[in-house]
Amino acid sequence: MIEENIRNKEDYEFMIGEIGLDKLFRIPWNGYLGNENEGLINPNSKFNPSSKFSNYQVSLNHQVIIYKEFLKMAIKYNKPVSIHCVKAHGILFDTTKSMIKVKDSKCTKLCLHSYSGSIDQAKSWLKLYNKNIFFSISEILNIKGGTRKEKEIDGNEYAVDSKCIELLKFLPFENILIETDYGLDFMYLEKNPENQETVEKNEHLDYLKNTREVILSTKSLQDHYEYTKSEIYGNWINFRKSE
């Protein structure tokens, strides 16, 4: 059914994902985030089915099987892929390498969503896939967590995780993307304020802006070149573009 859906939309511009491997993931009580049905949840439970997770997990071996099937479809229909990974970077790289082959510097475009691997692992991805691999950076998973005021945005001091700074310094600018799924995640949180939609939009835009400014300031200072937001957008265009 999934491949049929992809095949029916083959002429449209879209990507496949997020797909990937996650050692820590637990299945949501309602089956999947965004599902309005109760699914697995006990009606008498205090768990919020849209935001809480059960104790059920999916084995990594099974995840690899599913991941490979999606990669096959990405190759077949020449679509870019957004890849999620938590605590499984070694097996993710080996599995992807076995499936996605580089031919004359052309291959399926890959984005490592909110990249959490090491710089050494990033080196392996870049060496193998070069211009066809992208690393997306998000405020919540990559930038936040800093204890020192390392950046200033609109006159405000801003704490940035030192690991993120080192990663940004290492990555070539043309391989960097801004992570944007926080706005979608907001749909599954509890709705409290009457102006929730406006709050979500504004907060989402703030996250994107902060992430963009951290990337631009870090890379511009390092490379002695004033990168612009349009150049980050150009990276997104390159990721979407089929070879």
Buried (B, 14 or more C-beta within 10 A) or exposed (E): EEEEEBEEEEEEEEBBBBBBBBEEBEBBBBBEBEBEEBBBBEEEEEBBBBBBBBEEBEEBEEBBEEBBBBBEBBBEBEBBBBBBBBBBBEBBBEBBBEBBEEEEEEBBBBBBBBBBBEEEBBEBBBEBBBBBBBBBBBBEBBBBEBEEEBBEBEEEEBBBBEBBBEBBEBBEBEBBBBBBBBBEBBEBEEEEEEEEEEBBEEEBEEBBBBBBBBBBBBBBEEEEEEBEBEBBEEBBEBBEEEE
